[in-house]
Amino acid sequence: MPSTVDFEKIGHVAHVTLNRPAVLNAMNLRMHEELGEVWDEFEQDDDLWVAVLTGAGDRAFSVGQDLRELADRDENGTARPSTFGSRGKPGWPRLTERFWLTKPVVARVDGYALGGGFELALACDVVVASDRTTFGLPEAKLGLVAGAGGVFRLTRQLPFRTALGHLMTGRDLTATRAYELGLVNEVVPPSELDGAVDAWVADLLRCAPLAVRAIKEAAHASVTMPLRDAFATRYEWEERRMHSEDAVEGPRAFAEKREPRWQAR
């Protein structure tokens, strides 16, 4: 049986592709299992500094949960009532719940990003989309909720009333509107999408990997803290960065007018 996820390492970059284009990259249980293995490997491989997540084909990033599979499981009695999160399900912890993952993940989004597909994008750090992309969380129309973080992340990443309106009605968002609201970092024509993603990846790789991880960790951990507490908190990856060789290499390279040689240690 062919894999539902393509995983390729090129230099310091992990390329992860949801590969079920015939069903708009809908995520079945097997895909979740394979994605769990991919994220484990990405997290554990010190030579991988950035991941790019995308969907195969040009019609969809992902339309979310494979509802035909869910309907079949409901019919044969193997489905269980589910709520927020993926604990106890294949692929746990899924990307949407890897709260400790400090390596940056870039979403390359082209076409539909609906339901769990939109939730995957919301869990990424940088989102680059083509101008034909449509985002949406249609779960309420199906008697479901956006349980992979959509309810929680959208209300944090958008003005609350705007987010609630989209969650309760399932209304779509165009890529342009998502950019205007700050959900997307860049929107480009489809022909320019790969170049735009490559530019973001190149910018990330120019930065010290430990500094990037420290920034992501501190930003996420402190977002709901009072400012005084944020300054007083100790962060694991900031401790590593502070005492790293790269913390010396950066200023030295600047003084010597050369590109830094990052070691990620």
Secondary structure, DSSP 8 states (H G I E B T S, - for coil): ---SEEEEEETTEEEEEE--GGGTT-B-HHHHHHHHHHHHHHHH-TT--EEEEEESSSSEEE--B-HHHHHHHHHHT------SS-TTSTT-S-GGG-TT--S-EEEEE-SEEETHHHHHHHTSSEEEEETT-EEE--GGGGT---TTTHHHHHHHHS-HHHHHHHHHH---EEHHHHHHTTS-SEEE-GGGHHHHHHHHHHHHHHS-HHHHHHHHHHHHHHTTS-HHHHHH---HHHHHHHTSSHHHHHHHHHHTTS-------
